[in-house]
Amino acid sequence: MSGGRLLGKRALITGGGAGIGRAITLAFAQEGASVLVADIDEAAARAVAEEALADGATAAAVRLDVADEESARTAVEAARERLGGLSVLVNNAANRDPSATVVELDPASWRRTLDINLTGAFLMAKYAIPLMSAGGGGSLINVASQLARVASPRSPAYCSTKAALVQLSKVLALDHAADGIRVNSLSPGAVETERLVHRFGSMERAREAIAAKHILGRLGRSEEIAEGAVFLASDESSFMTGADLLIDGGYTATV
Protein backbone atom coordinates (compact mmCIF):
# COMPACT_ATOMS: atom_id res chain seq x y z
CA MET A 1 0.00 0.00 0.00
CA SER A 2 1.70 3.17 -1.19
CA GLY A 3 -0.76 6.00 -0.55
CA GLY A 4 -3.63 7.07 1.63
CA ARG A 5 -6.02 9.15 -0.45
CA LEU A 6 -8.76 6.55 0.02
CA LEU A 7 -8.11 5.44 3.58
CA GLY A 8 -11.35 4.32 5.19
CA LYS A 9 -13.18 4.02 1.86
CA ARG A 10 -14.99 0.77 1.04
CA ALA A 11 -15.35 0.23 -2.69
CA LEU A 12 -17.17 -2.17 -5.00
CA ILE A 13 -15.85 -2.25 -8.57
CA THR A 14 -17.90 -4.02 -11.25
CA GLY A 15 -16.01 -5.53 -14.14
CA GLY A 16 -13.01 -5.47 -11.84
CA GLY A 17 -11.40 -8.62 -13.16
CA ALA A 18 -9.63 -7.12 -16.16
CA GLY A 19 -8.66 -3.98 -18.05
CA ILE A 20 -9.73 -0.64 -16.63
CA GLY A 21 -11.64 -2.31 -13.80
CA ARG A 22 -8.54 -4.18 -12.65
CA ALA A 23 -6.47 -0.99 -12.78
CA ILE A 24 -9.09 0.90 -10.75
CA THR A 25 -9.25 -1.87 -8.16
CA LEU A 26 -5.48 -1.95 -7.68
CA ALA A 27 -5.19 1.84 -7.60
CA PHE A 28 -7.92 2.00 -4.95
CA ALA A 29 -6.16 -0.66 -2.90
CA GLN A 30 -2.84 1.18 -3.16
CA GLU A 31 -4.54 4.32 -1.88
CA GLY A 32 -5.88 2.56 1.21
CA ALA A 33 -9.41 1.52 0.21
CA SER A 34 -10.95 -1.82 1.06
CA VAL A 35 -12.09 -3.34 -2.23
CA LEU A 36 -14.64 -5.87 -3.43
CA VAL A 37 -13.81 -7.05 -6.93
CA ALA A 38 -16.98 -8.02 -8.81
CA ASP A 39 -16.91 -9.71 -12.20
CA ILE A 40 -18.87 -12.27 -14.17
CA ASP A 41 -15.53 -14.11 -14.43
CA GLU A 42 -15.14 -15.10 -10.78
CA ALA A 43 -11.65 -16.53 -11.28
CA ALA A 44 -10.45 -13.22 -12.73
CA ALA A 45 -12.05 -11.33 -9.84
CA ARG A 46 -10.28 -13.56 -7.33
CA ALA A 47 -6.94 -13.10 -9.08
CA VAL A 48 -7.23 -9.31 -8.87
CA ALA A 49 -8.33 -9.50 -5.22
CA GLU A 50 -5.25 -11.61 -4.51
CA GLU A 51 -3.07 -8.94 -6.12
CA ALA A 52 -4.62 -6.33 -3.85
CA LEU A 53 -4.17 -8.57 -0.81
CA ALA A 54 -0.51 -9.07 -1.69
CA ASP A 55 -0.14 -5.29 -1.65
CA GLY A 56 -1.46 -5.18 1.91
CA ALA A 57 -5.04 -4.14 1.17
CA THR A 58 -8.33 -5.54 2.44
CA ALA A 59 -9.85 -7.25 -0.58
CA ALA A 60 -12.44 -9.84 -1.55
CA ALA A 61 -14.07 -11.08 -4.74
CA VAL A 62 -17.59 -11.94 -5.81
CA ARG A 63 -19.13 -13.24 -9.01
CA LEU A 64 -21.49 -10.66 -10.49
CA ASP A 65 -23.72 -10.54 -13.55
CA VAL A 66 -24.81 -6.91 -13.50
CA ALA A 67 -27.68 -7.65 -15.88
CA ASP A 68 -29.26 -9.95 -13.30
CA GLU A 69 -31.16 -8.20 -10.51
CA GLU A 70 -30.58 -10.87 -7.87
CA SER A 71 -26.87 -11.00 -8.69
CA ALA A 72 -26.64 -7.23 -8.29
CA ARG A 73 -28.45 -7.31 -4.96
CA THR A 74 -26.23 -10.15 -3.74
CA ALA A 75 -23.04 -8.30 -4.69
CA VAL A 76 -24.10 -5.24 -2.69
CA GLU A 77 -24.96 -7.47 0.26
CA ALA A 78 -21.49 -9.00 -0.07
CA ALA A 79 -20.02 -5.52 0.28
CA ARG A 80 -21.95 -5.03 3.50
CA GLU A 81 -20.82 -8.39 4.87
CA ARG A 82 -17.18 -8.41 3.72
CA LEU A 83 -16.29 -4.73 3.83
CA GLY A 84 -18.65 -3.59 6.56
CA GLY A 85 -20.46 -1.15 4.29
CA LEU A 86 -20.01 0.75 1.06
CA SER A 87 -18.76 4.25 0.32
CA VAL A 88 -17.70 3.94 -3.34
CA LEU A 89 -19.40 2.16 -6.24
CA VAL A 90 -17.70 2.01 -9.62
CA ASN A 91 -20.00 0.82 -12.41
CA ASN A 92 -17.39 -0.33 -14.90
CA ALA A 93 -18.83 -3.57 -16.33
CA ALA A 94 -19.46 -3.34 -20.08
CA ASN A 95 -20.37 -5.63 -22.93
CA ARG A 96 -18.02 -6.28 -25.83
CA ASP A 97 -19.87 -4.12 -28.29
CA PRO A 98 -20.87 -5.88 -31.51
CA SER A 99 -19.64 -4.18 -34.68
CA ALA A 100 -22.70 -3.66 -36.86
CA THR A 101 -25.08 -1.10 -38.24
CA VAL A 102 -28.63 -1.10 -36.84
CA VAL A 103 -29.74 -2.98 -39.96
CA GLU A 104 -27.21 -5.74 -39.31
CA LEU A 105 -27.43 -5.81 -35.53
CA ASP A 106 -29.19 -8.75 -33.93
CA PRO A 107 -31.87 -7.41 -31.53
CA ALA A 108 -30.67 -9.85 -28.87
CA SER A 109 -27.18 -8.31 -29.06
CA TRP A 110 -28.68 -4.83 -28.77
CA ARG A 111 -30.64 -5.85 -25.67
CA ARG A 112 -27.64 -7.59 -24.11
CA THR A 113 -25.49 -4.47 -24.49
CA LEU A 114 -28.21 -2.32 -22.92
CA ASP A 115 -28.72 -4.87 -20.13
CA ILE A 116 -25.04 -4.86 -19.16
CA ASN A 117 -23.92 -1.30 -19.86
CA LEU A 118 -27.00 0.62 -18.74
CA THR A 119 -29.46 -1.55 -16.83
CA GLY A 120 -26.52 -3.04 -14.94
CA ALA A 121 -25.55 0.42 -13.69
CA PHE A 122 -29.19 1.07 -12.74
CA LEU A 123 -29.45 -2.18 -10.77
CA MET A 124 -26.17 -1.66 -8.95
CA ALA A 125 -27.13 1.91 -8.04
CA LYS A 126 -30.59 0.77 -6.92
CA TYR A 127 -29.16 -1.58 -4.30
CA ALA A 128 -25.94 0.28 -3.46
CA ILE A 129 -27.38 3.73 -2.78
CA PRO A 130 -29.35 2.75 0.36
CA LEU A 131 -26.25 1.07 1.81
CA MET A 132 -24.06 4.05 0.94
CA SER A 133 -26.60 6.45 2.41
CA ALA A 134 -26.83 4.44 5.63
CA GLY A 135 -23.06 4.80 6.00
CA GLY A 136 -23.11 8.56 5.55
CA GLY A 137 -22.83 8.80 1.76
CA GLY A 138 -20.00 8.42 -0.69
CA SER A 139 -19.11 8.49 -4.36
CA LEU A 140 -20.75 6.67 -7.26
CA ILE A 141 -18.78 6.53 -10.51
CA ASN A 142 -20.25 5.40 -13.83
CA VAL A 143 -17.59 4.55 -16.39
CA ALA A 144 -18.85 5.94 -19.69
CA SER A 145 -16.71 6.80 -22.74
CA GLN A 146 -15.66 9.60 -25.05
CA LEU A 147 -18.21 7.94 -27.34
CA ALA A 148 -20.90 9.34 -25.07
CA ARG A 149 -20.11 12.65 -26.80
CA VAL A 150 -19.15 11.67 -30.33
CA ALA A 151 -20.25 8.79 -32.53
CA SER A 152 -18.28 5.87 -33.89
CA PRO A 153 -19.45 3.88 -36.91
CA ARG A 154 -20.95 0.43 -36.37
CA SER A 155 -21.38 1.00 -32.62
CA PRO A 156 -25.01 2.03 -32.11
CA ALA A 157 -25.59 0.07 -28.91
CA TYR A 158 -22.30 1.02 -27.26
CA CYS A 159 -22.53 4.73 -28.09
CA SER A 160 -26.16 4.88 -26.98
CA THR A 161 -25.53 3.22 -23.62
CA LYS A 162 -22.47 5.32 -22.83
CA ALA A 163 -24.33 8.54 -23.59
CA ALA A 164 -27.18 7.33 -21.38
CA LEU A 165 -24.75 6.65 -18.52
CA VAL A 166 -23.64 10.28 -18.53
CA GLN A 167 -27.24 11.43 -18.27
CA LEU A 168 -28.11 8.79 -15.66
CA SER A 169 -25.23 10.08 -13.54
CA LYS A 170 -26.69 13.59 -13.60
CA VAL A 171 -30.11 12.36 -12.51
CA LEU A 172 -28.63 10.28 -9.71
CA ALA A 173 -26.58 13.28 -8.59
CA LEU A 174 -29.76 15.36 -8.34
CA ASP A 175 -31.77 12.69 -6.59
CA HIS A 176 -29.20 11.64 -4.01
CA ALA A 177 -27.21 14.72 -3.04
CA ALA A 178 -29.29 14.89 0.13
CA ASP A 179 -28.11 11.36 0.93
CA GLY A 180 -24.52 12.56 0.90
CA ILE A 181 -23.80 10.75 -2.36
CA ARG A 182 -21.87 12.36 -5.18
CA VAL A 183 -22.39 10.86 -8.65
CA ASN A 184 -20.11 11.46 -11.62
CA SER A 185 -19.28 9.73 -14.87
CA LEU A 186 -15.76 8.96 -16.07
CA SER A 187 -15.20 8.95 -19.83
CA PRO A 188 -12.00 7.37 -21.16
CA GLY A 189 -10.77 7.58 -24.71
CA ALA A 190 -9.52 4.40 -26.36
CA VAL A 191 -7.47 2.46 -23.83
CA GLU A 192 -5.09 -0.43 -24.42
CA THR A 193 -7.15 -3.34 -23.10
CA GLU A 194 -8.36 -6.69 -24.38
CA ARG A 195 -11.50 -4.92 -25.61
CA LEU A 196 -9.47 -3.29 -28.39
CA VAL A 197 -7.75 -6.58 -29.23
CA HIS A 198 -11.18 -8.18 -29.55
CA ARG A 199 -12.36 -5.39 -31.85
CA PHE A 200 -9.29 -4.95 -34.06
CA GLY A 201 -7.61 -8.36 -33.86
CA SER A 202 -4.41 -7.09 -32.23
CA MET A 203 -3.19 -4.11 -30.25
CA GLU A 204 -0.91 -3.10 -33.09
CA ARG A 205 -3.87 -2.89 -35.46
CA ALA A 206 -5.79 -0.90 -32.87
CA ARG A 207 -2.94 1.59 -32.59
CA GLU A 208 -2.74 1.91 -36.36
CA ALA A 209 -6.50 2.44 -36.66
CA ILE A 210 -7.29 4.90 -33.89
CA ALA A 211 -4.21 6.22 -32.07
CA ALA A 212 -4.01 9.19 -34.44
CA LYS A 213 -7.58 10.21 -33.54
CA HIS A 214 -6.21 11.25 -30.14
CA ILE A 215 -4.36 14.57 -30.09
CA LEU A 216 -1.62 13.01 -27.98
CA GLY A 217 -1.01 10.51 -30.76
CA ARG A 218 -1.41 7.37 -28.70
CA LEU A 219 -3.92 5.20 -26.91
CA GLY A 220 -4.54 5.52 -23.20
CA ARG A 221 -3.33 3.24 -20.43
CA SER A 222 -5.64 1.68 -17.86
CA GLU A 223 -3.61 3.19 -15.05
CA GLU A 224 -4.26 6.69 -16.37
CA ILE A 225 -8.00 6.12 -16.20
CA ALA A 226 -7.66 4.60 -12.74
CA GLU A 227 -6.10 7.84 -11.48
CA GLY A 228 -9.23 9.66 -12.57
CA ALA A 229 -11.35 7.18 -10.65
CA VAL A 230 -9.20 7.68 -7.54
CA PHE A 231 -9.80 11.41 -7.80
CA LEU A 232 -13.57 10.96 -8.12
CA ALA A 233 -13.65 8.52 -5.19
CA SER A 234 -11.52 10.72 -2.95
CA ASP A 235 -12.32 13.81 -0.94
CA GLU A 236 -10.27 15.79 -3.49
CA SER A 237 -13.42 15.87 -5.64
CA SER A 238 -15.73 16.79 -2.76
CA PHE A 239 -17.27 19.72 -4.69
CA MET A 240 -17.85 17.69 -7.85
CA THR A 241 -21.11 15.93 -8.70
CA GLY A 242 -23.26 15.52 -11.78
CA ALA A 243 -20.18 15.95 -13.98
CA ASP A 244 -18.38 13.91 -16.62
CA LEU A 245 -14.62 13.57 -16.19
CA LEU A 246 -13.20 13.21 -19.71
CA ILE A 247 -9.79 11.51 -20.03
CA ASP A 248 -9.57 10.96 -23.76
CA GLY A 249 -6.17 12.12 -24.96
CA GLY A 250 -7.84 14.95 -26.83
CA TYR A 251 -10.07 12.67 -28.93
CA THR A 252 -13.09 14.98 -28.71
CA ALA A 253 -11.25 18.33 -28.69
CA THR A 254 -11.36 18.85 -32.44
CA VAL A 255 -14.80 17.38 -33.10
C-alpha positions as CSV (number, residue, x, y, z in Angstrom):
1,M,0.0,0.0,0.0
2,S,1.7,3.2,-1.2
3,G,-0.8,6.0,-0.6
4,G,-3.6,7.1,1.6
5,R,-6.0,9.1,-0.5
6,L,-8.8,6.5,0.0
7,L,-8.1,5.4,3.6
8,G,-11.3,4.3,5.2
9,K,-13.2,4.0,1.9
10,R,-15.0,0.8,1.0
11,A,-15.4,0.2,-2.7
12,L,-17.2,-2.2,-5.0
13,I,-15.9,-2.3,-8.6
14,T,-17.9,-4.0,-11.2
15,G,-16.0,-5.5,-14.1
16,G,-13.0,-5.5,-11.8
17,G,-11.4,-8.6,-13.2
18,A,-9.6,-7.1,-16.2
19,G,-8.7,-4.0,-18.1
20,I,-9.7,-0.6,-16.6
21,G,-11.6,-2.3,-13.8
22,R,-8.5,-4.2,-12.6
23,A,-6.5,-1.0,-12.8
24,I,-9.1,0.9,-10.7
25,T,-9.2,-1.9,-8.2
26,L,-5.5,-2.0,-7.7
27,A,-5.2,1.8,-7.6
28,F,-7.9,2.0,-4.9
29,A,-6.2,-0.7,-2.9
30,Q,-2.8,1.2,-3.2
31,E,-4.5,4.3,-1.9
32,G,-5.9,2.6,1.2
33,A,-9.4,1.5,0.2
34,S,-10.9,-1.8,1.1
35,V,-12.1,-3.3,-2.2
36,L,-14.6,-5.9,-3.4
37,V,-13.8,-7.1,-6.9
38,A,-17.0,-8.0,-8.8
39,D,-16.9,-9.7,-12.2
40,I,-18.9,-12.3,-14.2
41,D,-15.5,-14.1,-14.4
42,E,-15.1,-15.1,-10.8
43,A,-11.6,-16.5,-11.3
44,A,-10.5,-13.2,-12.7
45,A,-12.0,-11.3,-9.8
46,R,-10.3,-13.6,-7.3
47,A,-6.9,-13.1,-9.1
48,V,-7.2,-9.3,-8.9
49,A,-8.3,-9.5,-5.2
50,E,-5.3,-11.6,-4.5
51,E,-3.1,-8.9,-6.1
52,A,-4.6,-6.3,-3.8
53,L,-4.2,-8.6,-0.8
54,A,-0.5,-9.1,-1.7
55,D,-0.1,-5.3,-1.6
56,G,-1.5,-5.2,1.9
57,A,-5.0,-4.1,1.2
58,T,-8.3,-5.5,2.4
59,A,-9.9,-7.3,-0.6
60,A,-12.4,-9.8,-1.5
61,A,-14.1,-11.1,-4.7
62,V,-17.6,-11.9,-5.8
63,R,-19.1,-13.2,-9.0
64,L,-21.5,-10.7,-10.5
65,D,-23.7,-10.5,-13.5
66,V,-24.8,-6.9,-13.5
67,A,-27.7,-7.7,-15.9
68,D,-29.3,-10.0,-13.3
69,E,-31.2,-8.2,-10.5
70,E,-30.6,-10.9,-7.9
71,S,-26.9,-11.0,-8.7
72,A,-26.6,-7.2,-8.3
73,R,-28.5,-7.3,-5.0
74,T,-26.2,-10.2,-3.7
75,A,-23.0,-8.3,-4.7
76,V,-24.1,-5.2,-2.7
77,E,-25.0,-7.5,0.3
78,A,-21.5,-9.0,-0.1
79,A,-20.0,-5.5,0.3
80,R,-22.0,-5.0,3.5
81,E,-20.8,-8.4,4.9
82,R,-17.2,-8.4,3.7
83,L,-16.3,-4.7,3.8
84,G,-18.7,-3.6,6.6
85,G,-20.5,-1.1,4.3
86,L,-20.0,0.8,1.1
87,S,-18.8,4.2,0.3
88,V,-17.7,3.9,-3.3
89,L,-19.4,2.2,-6.2
90,V,-17.7,2.0,-9.6
91,N,-20.0,0.8,-12.4
92,N,-17.4,-0.3,-14.9
93,A,-18.8,-3.6,-16.3
94,A,-19.5,-3.3,-20.1
95,N,-20.4,-5.6,-22.9
96,R,-18.0,-6.3,-25.8
97,D,-19.9,-4.1,-28.3
98,P,-20.9,-5.9,-31.5
99,S,-19.6,-4.2,-34.7
100,A,-22.7,-3.7,-36.9
101,T,-25.1,-1.1,-38.2
102,V,-28.6,-1.1,-36.8
103,V,-29.7,-3.0,-40.0
104,E,-27.2,-5.7,-39.3
105,L,-27.4,-5.8,-35.5
106,D,-29.2,-8.8,-33.9
107,P,-31.9,-7.4,-31.5
108,A,-30.7,-9.8,-28.9
109,S,-27.2,-8.3,-29.1
110,W,-28.7,-4.8,-28.8
111,R,-30.6,-5.9,-25.7
112,R,-27.6,-7.6,-24.1
113,T,-25.5,-4.5,-24.5
114,L,-28.2,-2.3,-22.9
115,D,-28.7,-4.9,-20.1
116,I,-25.0,-4.9,-19.2
117,N,-23.9,-1.3,-19.9
118,L,-27.0,0.6,-18.7
119,T,-29.5,-1.5,-16.8
120,G,-26.5,-3.0,-14.9
121,A,-25.6,0.4,-13.7
122,F,-29.2,1.1,-12.7
123,L,-29.4,-2.2,-10.8
124,M,-26.2,-1.7,-8.9
125,A,-27.1,1.9,-8.0
126,K,-30.6,0.8,-6.9
127,Y,-29.2,-1.6,-4.3
128,A,-25.9,0.3,-3.5
129,I,-27.4,3.7,-2.8
130,P,-29.3,2.8,0.4
131,L,-26.2,1.1,1.8
132,M,-24.1,4.1,0.9
133,S,-26.6,6.5,2.4
134,A,-26.8,4.4,5.6
135,G,-23.1,4.8,6.0
136,G,-23.1,8.6,5.6
137,G,-22.8,8.8,1.8
138,G,-20.0,8.4,-0.7
139,S,-19.1,8.5,-4.4
140,L,-20.8,6.7,-7.3
141,I,-18.8,6.5,-10.5
142,N,-20.2,5.4,-13.8
143,V,-17.6,4.5,-16.4
144,A,-18.8,5.9,-19.7
145,S,-16.7,6.8,-22.7
146,Q,-15.7,9.6,-25.1
147,L,-18.2,7.9,-27.3
148,A,-20.9,9.3,-25.1
149,R,-20.1,12.7,-26.8
150,V,-19.1,11.7,-30.3
151,A,-20.2,8.8,-32.5
152,S,-18.3,5.9,-33.9
153,P,-19.5,3.9,-36.9
154,R,-21.0,0.4,-36.4
155,S,-21.4,1.0,-32.6
156,P,-25.0,2.0,-32.1
157,A,-25.6,0.1,-28.9
158,Y,-22.3,1.0,-27.3
159,C,-22.5,4.7,-28.1
160,S,-26.2,4.9,-27.0
161,T,-25.5,3.2,-23.6
162,K,-22.5,5.3,-22.8
163,A,-24.3,8.5,-23.6
164,A,-27.2,7.3,-21.4
165,L,-24.7,6.6,-18.5
166,V,-23.6,10.3,-18.5
167,Q,-27.2,11.4,-18.3
168,L,-28.1,8.8,-15.7
169,S,-25.2,10.1,-13.5
170,K,-26.7,13.6,-13.6
171,V,-30.1,12.4,-12.5
172,L,-28.6,10.3,-9.7
173,A,-26.6,13.3,-8.6
174,L,-29.8,15.4,-8.3
175,D,-31.8,12.7,-6.6
176,H,-29.2,11.6,-4.0
177,A,-27.2,14.7,-3.0
178,A,-29.3,14.9,0.1
179,D,-28.1,11.4,0.9
180,G,-24.5,12.6,0.9
181,I,-23.8,10.8,-2.4
182,R,-21.9,12.4,-5.2
183,V,-22.4,10.9,-8.6
184,N,-20.1,11.5,-11.6
185,S,-19.3,9.7,-14.9
186,L,-15.8,9.0,-16.1
187,S,-15.2,9.0,-19.8
188,P,-12.0,7.4,-21.2
189,G,-10.8,7.6,-24.7
190,A,-9.5,4.4,-26.4
191,V,-7.5,2.5,-23.8
192,E,-5.1,-0.4,-24.4
193,T,-7.1,-3.3,-23.1
194,E,-8.4,-6.7,-24.4
195,R,-11.5,-4.9,-25.6
196,L,-9.5,-3.3,-28.4
197,V,-7.7,-6.6,-29.2
198,H,-11.2,-8.2,-29.6
199,R,-12.4,-5.4,-31.9
200,F,-9.3,-5.0,-34.1
201,G,-7.6,-8.4,-33.9
202,S,-4.4,-7.1,-32.2
203,M,-3.2,-4.1,-30.3
204,E,-0.9,-3.1,-33.1
205,R,-3.9,-2.9,-35.5
206,A,-5.8,-0.9,-32.9
207,R,-2.9,1.6,-32.6
208,E,-2.7,1.9,-36.4
209,A,-6.5,2.4,-36.7
210,I,-7.3,4.9,-33.9
211,A,-4.2,6.2,-32.1
212,A,-4.0,9.2,-34.4
213,K,-7.6,10.2,-33.5
214,H,-6.2,11.2,-30.1
215,I,-4.4,14.6,-30.1
216,L,-1.6,13.0,-28.0
217,G,-1.0,10.5,-30.8
218,R,-1.4,7.4,-28.7
219,L,-3.9,5.2,-26.9
220,G,-4.5,5.5,-23.2
221,R,-3.3,3.2,-20.4
222,S,-5.6,1.7,-17.9
223,E,-3.6,3.2,-15.0
224,E,-4.3,6.7,-16.4
225,I,-8.0,6.1,-16.2
226,A,-7.7,4.6,-12.7
227,E,-6.1,7.8,-11.5
228,G,-9.2,9.7,-12.6
229,A,-11.3,7.2,-10.6
230,V,-9.2,7.7,-7.5
231,F,-9.8,11.4,-7.8
232,L,-13.6,11.0,-8.1
233,A,-13.7,8.5,-5.2
234,S,-11.5,10.7,-2.9
235,D,-12.3,13.8,-0.9
236,E,-10.3,15.8,-3.5
237,S,-13.4,15.9,-5.6
238,S,-15.7,16.8,-2.8
239,F,-17.3,19.7,-4.7
240,M,-17.9,17.7,-7.8
241,T,-21.1,15.9,-8.7
242,G,-23.3,15.5,-11.8
243,A,-20.2,16.0,-14.0
244,D,-18.4,13.9,-16.6
245,L,-14.6,13.6,-16.2
246,L,-13.2,13.2,-19.7
247,I,-9.8,11.5,-20.0
248,D,-9.6,11.0,-23.8
249,G,-6.2,12.1,-25.0
250,G,-7.8,15.0,-26.8
251,Y,-10.1,12.7,-28.9
252,T,-13.1,15.0,-28.7
253,A,-11.2,18.3,-28.7
254,T,-11.4,18.9,-32.4
255,V,-14.8,17.4,-33.1
